[in-house]
């Protein structure tokens, strides 16, 4: 009996010590080019971005709080891009959809960029061209990051 209990305890401790994959961080922020920021420039953080296939290089001012995060993503559909990156069309939960809908409904937010930050790295800035509600396409993911997001969503 003692051997059996010892076997169970050692098995449980081995399973508990196995490392889980690092969770992914996806954050989408309202942004504006620094040259167009005006009074926002003092209250918002600034980021120097090297550019992407969809966004010009330059300095962007970023809102202090994200519009939505990985926590608000409930599903996504990946699409391989010609540059090797992955675009994800994500569906948002009610909270994220409400925030995105309110933000994109304001005429002054039309044509202003949203900044995408994945695992602490700025990967894209793209303009909002129309009102959005519960889904949006995010660019700049790697295959590994898309898989990490899938794993995160499956574990929620």
N, C-alpha and C positions, 0 to 999 in steps of 0.2 A: 504494500500500500504506500509506504514512504517513497519507494522508487517511482511509483506512478505519479504521486503528487510532485516530486522533484522534476519529472519529465514534463508535466504540464506547465509548471512554473518556468522552466528553462525555455520551453517553446514559446510561451507568451512573452517572455522578456526579449527573445530574439525577434519576434514579429513587431513588438513595440519599438525596438531600436532601429528597424529599417527606415531609411530616410524616404520621405515622401518628396515628389518633385516640387520644386519651388513654384509657388503660385505666380500667375502672370498678373501684371499690373497694366491696365488699359485705361487711359484717362483722356477725355476730349474736352478741350477748353475753348471758350470764346477767345478770339485773338483779333489783332489789328496790326497792320504794318506800322512800325514806329513813326514813320514820317507822317502818318495819318492819325496818330494817337491823340494829339492835343493834350487835354487835361488828364486823360487816362494814363498817360506815360508815367506819372508820379505814383499812382496807386497800384499799377499792374507791374508784374515782373517782365523783364525783357530777356529775349532769347535770340541768339544769333543762329540762323538756320542756313545750312549749306545748299539748300535747294533739293528738289525732287522732280520726277517727271511731270508732276502736276502743280508744283509750287515754286515760285521764284525764290532765289536766295535773298536773304536780307535779315534785318532785325525786326522781330515781332514783339509786340506787347501782349502779354498773356494775362487773362483774368486770374485773380487769386484762388478761385474755386473752380473745379471742373463742372462742366455741364452734365456729364454723366461718366460713370466708370464701368469697369468689368462687372461690378455687382449688378448693374442695371441691364446687362445683356442676358437675354434668356435663350437665344438661338442665333445661329448664323449659317450662311451659305458661302463657302470659299470659291474663289475664282482665280486661277493662275494668271498672272500678268506677263506680258512679253519681256519685262525687265527682270523676271525671276521672282519678284515679290508676289504676295498673295493679297488680293482684295477680299474683304469680308463684308457681305451685306448682313448687318446685324439687326435683330429684332429686339426691342427694348421692353422692359416691364412697364407697368402703368406709371410709375413715378418718373422713370427716364423719358417715356413717351410724352408725358405732360410737360416736363421741363423743356425738351427739345421742341415740342409744338409751340409752347409759349415764346421761346426764344426766336424761332424761325418765323413766327407770325408777325413780329415787329418789323415794319418796313426799314427801320434804321439798321437792322442786322442783315438785311439782304446784301449780298456781294461781299460781306466781311468774312474773313477766314475762320475756320475752326482748326485748332492745333491738336494733333494726335500724338500722344506720348505713350510709348510702349516700354515697359520695364525701365523707366527713367530716361529714355532716349526719344528726342523729338524726331518723328519719322515722316510727318507730312503736315502741310497746311493747305486747306482747300476752301474755296468760297462757298457759302450757302447761297444757292441761286433761286430756291423756291421754298415754300412752306413744307416742312417735314413733320411727321408725327411719330409713328412707332418703329420706323426702320430708316437706316442710313448706311451707305457704303463707306467703309474705312479702308484706306490704302496704307501700304508700308509694312505689312506683316511678313515675316519669314514663315517657311513651312513649320519650323519648330515652334514658333510663337502661336501659329494657328492651332497646332496640336495641343499646346499647353492650355490655350483657351478652351478647347474641346474638353480636355481633361478636367479643367476647373468647372465648366458647366455641368459635366456629368457627375461631379462630386457634390453639387449643391443640393 
